Amino acid sequence: MPKEKPELSDAMRKKMSGKRPEKNAIQGTKFTIAISSAKGGVGKSTFATNIALALKQINLKVGILDADIYGPSIPKMLGINEKPKSDGQKLEPVTKFDIQCMSIGFLTDQETPMIWRGPMVTSAIKSFTQKVNWRDLDIIIVDMPPGTGDTQLTFAQEIKIDGVIIISTPQEVALLDVKRGIKMFEKLNVKILGLIDNMCHFIGDDGKKYPIFGEGGVKKTAEEFSKEFLGEIPINPEVGKTGDQGKPIVENNPENEISKIYLNFAKKIKATFF
């Protein structure tokens, strides 16, 4: 059956009509990789922080940009409680675990809701890509918010993205949104590097695998859209625990099986771009 075209709002169609502006690379970076899903709660921020740390382990200079304006998670997951310095023109990224970081969460109180309309979100994203003093980065990881709205459009249309990795759990309800996200990126001519099945199963004390959220859905979706299936990440309580403590598992325990999975993903990314 032919694929359905993604439904776009009138505002999105207006943005996409006419001459497309030239895309700007994020200054101070070589490659920009977005971590997306279009669905909340599937582990994008966990993946973004751990893949950044894994890339650092294989001797790449890495930055992470938290583009989730309404629900920034990076400050908590990296244990950052300081505000970035500024010279009046540009913000200095906060460095943690040898990774350069920027998030709206650095500039607001943790429990302050961001009650912003679309133009304000777009302005913030442009500031983080144009007015942050990123220094000599090989790769910057962008933690995208859920959905297919202004943030995604701003990045896809105005900022040079070298690829997007799509994260999902195997649940059908998650994959419905993921499929919309795939169609959006295809429509906007953004290269999809591949899909990852996160929280694919839990291994019990008896050694058996329990596919709590279903099984095989992400791989089937990758095949449906002719995208690469990059692999699976099992459920492991240590991942959530270390993230909540501000020291993600790749940094906290590099020998953990989950950390080794991230390291393999990092090697695939490095081989793609270097």
Secondary structure, DSSP 4 states (H G I P E B T S, - for coil): -PPPPPP--HHHHHHHSSSPPPPBPPTTEEEEEEEE-SSTTSSHHHHHHHHHHHHHHTT--EEEEE--SSS--HHHHTT---PPPB-SS-BPPEEETTEEEEEGGGTS-TT------HHHHHHHHHHHHHSB---SEEEEEEEPPSSSSHHHHHHHHHB---EEEEEE-S-HHHHHHHHHHHHHHHHTTPPEEEEEEEEEEEE-TTS-EE-TT-SSHHHHHHHHTT--EEEEEEE-HHHHHHHHTTS-HHHH-TTSHHHHHHHHHHHHHHHHH-
